[in-house]
Amino acid sequence: MENRDALEKILKVKQGIEQMDLLEFKTEWRNRSADYARLSYEERLKYMVMSIKILHAKTDLKRMINSIQELMEHPESERALFYYLRADLWKFLDNFHYILLIEDLEDFDTFECLTLLDGLNAVILQDEKLRQSSARRLKKLVEQTHILKNDAVTRGAAPAVQELYQKLEQRISQILHDLTPEIETERAVALDVVTTSIQKTIQRYTSFSISRISIERSGVLSILQLLSDYPEAQLEAHCEQLQETLSILERRTLYEPKVTSLRNQSAYALIVLLEILKIHKGLPVLLSRILDLCSYLRFASDNAVLEKELRELKGRVAEIAQKKLRPILDDVLWKNPTYLTQLPHIRFSCPWCYSKDREDMLDISNIRQVVTWSFDCLEAAPGMQYTPEGLTKSRLSEMVIESLGLLVNLEPSPRFLKLHAEETRMIKQARKAGTASKNSLETILQKQYQTYNGHLKFLEDSIEYYKNISEQFKHLSKTSS
């Protein structure tokens, strides 16, 4: 019974403290007595809860700094940071105002945390919900810091304390600005130019990071889930809408420079969409080619020729094939075999994939055996130094190199990713500089659009290439049936 009464008292005190406004909390904390023996039980309980709040906020601060620094060393740092921020950033920002109450001029951690957070705005901008949540909380923090700064001036606090709050307000305001750059202006422009539906489509794709549309980085299972979330028919419908919107915006930028940023957003949204569509079109072709390779290895018509080709292939190319191609097929076969049933024209490239009893049913067990045997054969080839002639002329080497080439083409272009990151950073810096760099901003936006335009052409050509291969499959399937 006593424990229950004590718990109820603590909860009541906790509720009262959480209802305090910031200045009330700060005043109570600043005026607390160092002589706890003279305080009543209720007063001691109140200061205990307040100290726990502040201690918890400081612990969260150190934990967040350590977590971000560790995740920056992660092999997939951007993805790892994104998931961490989406899960924990809101809790940290909600408690950060307790840190502001401590007038500790040596508190390096506070500014280090803000520096780290400022460097993560590109990650936060990947997700609109995360951006909005962070911006809303940062706006509240700016208001709270402003109140504390005015209070420090009013009560005649030391100049160093006033300067501390001034710096904190500026730093938090800058982070907030970077998460909402010209957002209201751009929304007004968008409403005047495109429909709400198109705005949502643009936002849906621009909030997605291209670097995540990668088999090598995300794994083929994550990519298959992505394809499920973004069906091909939906992508093609959105593609038509975005192409029409981009055409309109291209014309309007000739006499309305204010829509330049929206034009670039539309182009980037179209790029993200086409990257996903490229995977839709290209992954079936890649898997068919890998199965072709397995067929050639397992069902060779001339074993002597195959052994010679294997000896010539032994080396770096065979090693890459083992590391790059085998995991893709293994993941699909063992963890998501239903995807194989959706591959068009697989019967032509892989007739042995089907059950002898049921010609319309894939024999997954047999496919697994053939694939395992084939790659084991590739790995166990005799260690004879290959010749350049054999490497380029044998059918086996051509099949391996073609499969690796298809995989590379499905990955996001490293050159484009680098240019996109550089130009995005330059635009951010130009916006920070304000009106002084207006001409510079317009120049960078135009340069960025040229980069986007070039990559759009590359993606369209890649998708057309995969479509042509699929058409060849269709033609061969008809002639063989």
N, C-alpha and C positions, 0 to 999 in steps of 0.2 A: 504493500500500500504506500509506504514511504517513497519507494522508487518511482511509483506512478505519479505521486504528487510532485516529486522533484523534476520528473520529465515534463510534466505539464507546465511547471514554472519556467523551465528552460525554453520550451516552445513559445510560451507567452512573451518572454523577454526577446527571443529571436524575432518573433513577428513584429514587436514594437520597433526593434532596431531596423528591420527591413523597410518599415514604413517611414523612417526618418528621411528628410531630404538631406542633400549632401552637406550643406553648411551646418545643419543641426548635428549631424554625425561628427563633423570635423570639430565643432565647438566642444561637444561632449568629450571627444577624444583628447583634444588639446588641454582641456581643463581637468583631466582626470588626476586624482591624487596619487602620489607615490606611496602613501602610507595606507596600504590595504587594510591594516588592522582596525583603522578608524571607520572604515566603510561598513554600511549595512550589508546584509546578505544579498539583498536585491541589487544593490549597487555593484558589489563584487561580481555578481552573476552577469550584470549588464556589460561590465568592462571585459569580462572573460569572453563573452560572445563576440564583442567588438574586436578583441585582439585575435580571436580565431578567424574572423572574416578577413582581417588584414594579413595574417600569417598565411591563410589559404591562398589569397591573391598573390602574395610574393612567391609562394611555392609553385603556383601555376605559371608564374612568369618565368622562373628558372627552368621549369619542366618544358615549357614551350620553346625556349631558346635552345635547350639541349636537343629536343626532338627535331626541330627544324634543321639544326646543324648536322645531326645524324642522317636525316633523310636527304640532305643535299649530297651525301656521299653514296646514296643508294643507286644501284645500277639503272633503275627507272625512276630517277629523282623527281621529275615533273609529275608523273602519275602518282607516286607515293605522297608527295606534298599535297597534291590536289585532294586525295582521299582524307589525309590528316586534317587539312583545313576545313573540309566540308563537315567532318565529324566534330571537331573540337574548337574551332575558332570562335564560334558564337559564345561558348561558355567563358572563354578567356576574356573576350571583349566585355561581356556582362559584368565581370568582376574587376575589370581594370581600374574602375573609378576608385576602388579602395587603395590602389597603389598611388593615385594622385594625392591622397590625403597625407602621405608621408613626405615631409619637406626635408628629404635626405639629399643634400647637394652632391654626395659622392655616389649616388645610385646609378652606376654605369649601366646596370642591367636594363633599366627602363628604356634608355635611349638605344641600347643595342637591340632590344626587342622591336622597337619602332623602325630601326634601320632594316632589320630582317624582314619585317612586314612590308615595308616600302618596296623591297626587292621582289616580293611575291605577288604584286598586283596582276602580273600577266597570268599567273596560275589562277587567281581568284576570278579574273575576267572570263575564264573558260566556261563558267557556269553562272547563268543569270540569277538564279535563286541565291547562290552563295554571294554574288556581287551585291544584290539588293540587301541581303541580311547583314553583310559587313558594313555597307554604306549607312544603313539605318543606325547601327550601333555606334559607328564612328561619329556620325552626326551628333548623337547624344553625348558622346565623350567630348567633342569640341565644345558643346554648350556647357558641360560640367566643368571643363578646364577654364573656360571663360569666367564662370561664376567664381571659381577659386582664385583666379588671377585678380579679379576685382576686389574680392574679400581681402587678399593680401595687401592691396594698395590701400583700401579703406582703413584697415587696422594698423597700417604703418609697419608692415613686416619688413625684414631686412631686404635691401636691394637685390641680394643674391636670390632670395626666395621669389621675389617678384619676377626676376629674370628667368628663373626656372620655369614658372608657369607660362611665361611668354613663349619660351622655346617649345614647351610641350604643346601649347595650343597651335603654334605654327607647324610643328611636325605632324600632328594628327590631322590638321586641316589639309596639309599637302597630300597625305595618304588618301584622305577622303576625295580630294579633287582628282587624283589619278584614277580613282575607281569610278568617277562620274565626270569625265572630261567633256565639257560642253554638252552634257547629256540633255538638258532641257532644250537648248537650241536645236540640237540634232533631232529630238523628238518632234519639235514644232515643224521643222523642215520636212521630216518624214511624213507627218500627217498631211502636209500640203501636197506631197508628191505621190505617195503610194498608199494603198489601202491598208487598213489594220491587219487584214489577213496576210498580206505580203510582208508587212513588218514582222509579224510573228514567225513567218517562214525564214526571213533573213536572220532574225535573232536565234532561231533554233539551230541553224548551222554555224553562225559565227561564234556561238558559245562553245563549240566543239573544237578541240585541239587536233590539228592535222597529224601531229606526231604520234597520236594514239592510234591512227588508222594504219597500223603496221603489224604484219604477221610476226616479224622478228622481235619487235619490242613488246607487243601485247600477247602474242601467242595465237595460234590459229583458232582455238576454242573461243577466246574473247572476240575475235573477228567474226566468227560464225554467229555469235550472239548479237553483234553489231548489225550484221546483215539481216537477222531476224527482226531487230528493232526498227530497221530502215528498209522496208520491202522495196523491191525493184520497181514495182508499178508506182508506188508513192514517190520514189525518187525521180522517176521520169516525168511525173505530173508536176512536181515542184521545179524540176529542171526547166521545163517549158515556161513556167511562171517567172522564174528568176532571169532567164535569158531575155524575155520580153521586157521585164523591169529594167534590166541593165541597158538594153537598147534605148529605152526612154531616157534614162539618166545620162547616158553618153551624149545624147542630143542636148539635154538641158544644161549640162555643164558648160557648153559653148557660150551660153549667155547668162547662166546663173551659177557662179562659182560656189555658192553656199551649199549646193548639193554634191560637191566633189567627194566629201567624206562618205555620204550615203552611197554614192556610186561605188566607191572602193569596198564598202561593207558588202554590197550586193555581189561584187565580183568575188570577194573572199568566201561568201556563203556558197556561191556556185562552185568554187574550187573544192570546198569541203564535200559538197554533194557529189561532185564528179569523182573525187577520190574514193568515196564509198561505192559509187556505181562501177568504178573501174575494178574494184574487188569482186563485185557481183558478177561482172562479165569475165574477169580473168582467172579467178580461183578455180572454176570448173575446168578451164583449159589447162592450168598448171597441174591439177590432180590427174587429168587424163594423160598428160605427157609423162608424169611420174609412173603411172600405171603402164604406159607404153614401154618405158624403160625396164620396168619389172618383167613385162612380158618378154622383152628381147633377151633379158638375162636368163629367165627361167626356162623359156621354150626355144632356145637357140637352135636353128636348123643345122648349124655347123659348129660343133664344139671346139674344133681346132682354131677356127677363125675367132671365136669368142675369147678363147684363152689368150690368143695373141693380142686382141684388143684390150683385154683386162691388164695384161702386162704393160702395154703402152700407156694405159690410163693411170696406172699406179702412181701416186704422187699427190700434189696439192689439190688438183681438181677432184680426185676421188675422195679425198679427206673432206673437202667442202661439201660434196654431195651427201656424204654420211651425216655431217653436222647440220646441214641446211634443209635437205629434202626429206630425209627419213623421218625426223620428228613431226613434220607436217602430216604425212600420211599415217604415221603411228597414232597421233592424237585423234585424227578423224576416224580411223578404223576401230580404235579401242574405246574412245570416249564419246564419239558422236557419229556412229555409222549411218544413221538415217540420212545424213547430208548426202552421202553417196547416191542414195536412191533418187535425189533431185538433180543429179548431174545429167545434162542433156547429151545424147548420143554416146553414152558410155558403152553401149552394146557393141558399137563398131570398134572402139579403141580397146575394149576389154571383154571379148566374148566369153572368156573363161571365168569372168566374175559372176556368172549366173549359175543357178542351181540346175543340175541335170534333170531333176524331177519337175521343177517348176521354172520354166524358162523366163517367167516375168519376175523372178525373185533373186535378189543378189545373194550369193553364197559368201557371207562375210567371213566365215571360218576359213574357207579356201583362200580368199583374198589375203587374209592375215598370214597364212602359211607361205604363200607365194612372195608377198612383200618381204617378210622376214628372211626367207631363203635368198632372195635377190640381193638385198643389201648386205647380208652376211657374205655372199659371194663377192660383192664389190669390195668389201672390207678385207677379205682374205686373199685377194689377188696377189700373185708372186711379186716380190719386190724388185722388179727389173726397171732400170731407168727408162722412162718413156722418151720417145723421139718426137720432135716437133711435127714431123710429117704424120706420124701415127696419131698424134693428139688431134690434129686438125682434120684428118681425112677419114678416120674410122667412123662407122655408123654409131658405135657406142659412145664415142667421145662427143659426136655431134648431138646426140640425144641428151647427154648429161649437161653439156654447155647450153643447149637450148632451154632445158628445164631451169637451170640456174639463172639464165637471162630473163625468163618469164617471172621468176621470183623477185629478182632485182627490180624489174619494171613495175611490179605490184607495190613495192615500197614507196613511201613518199620521197620525193627528190631531195637529197641532202642540200643541193645548191639552192633550191627554192626555200627550204626551211631556214637556211642561213640568211638569205636575202630578206625574207619576211621578218625574221627576228631583228635584224639590223635596222630595217626601215621602220618597224613598229617602235623601236627604241628612239630613233631620231624624231619621229612624230611626237612622241611623248615629251621629249626634251624641248622641241619647238613650242609645244602647247604650254609648257611650264614657263617659257620665256615671255609668253603673251604677245601683245600687239607688235612688240619690237621685232619679232621674227615672223611676221605674217607672210611675207614673200617667201621666206625659207620654208614655211609650213606648206604653202601651196606647191612649191617645187618638189618637196619630198612626197607629197600626196600624188603628184603626177608621176613621179618616178616609181612609186609603189604600184600605181595602176598599170604602168608598163610591165612591171614584173608579173603582176596578176594576169595580164593579157597573154603574155608569153606562156605562162604555165597553163592557162586555160586551153590554148591551142595544143600543147603537149598532151594534156589529158584527153581532149577530144580525139586526137590521133591514136592514142593508146586504146581507147574504148572501141574505136573503129577497127583497129587491128584485131582485137579479141572477137568482135562481131564477125569479121571476115573468116576467122578460123572456125567459128561456130557454124557459119554458112557452109564451109567446106565439109565439116562433119555431117551436116544435114544431107548434102549432096552425095557424099560417099555412102551414107546409111541407106539412102534411097536406091542407089545403083547396086548395092550389095544384097538388098532384100528381094 
